[in-house]
């Protein structure tokens, strides 16, 4: 669940950042994809840490 939220959040932030810099649709899609991947990896790491700490392992 955290990973899915992080993907959408990253895509939105990337698209807004590209739009703020005056980018066209291709720029917004590229920034959104890159930020989604970065945020997805971070979200995956957070999920693993939380799961391991709650399971006692």
ABEGO torsion letter per residue (X at the ends): XAAAAAAAAAAAAAAAAAAAAGBBAAAAAAAAAAAAAAAAAAAAAAAAAAAAAAAGX
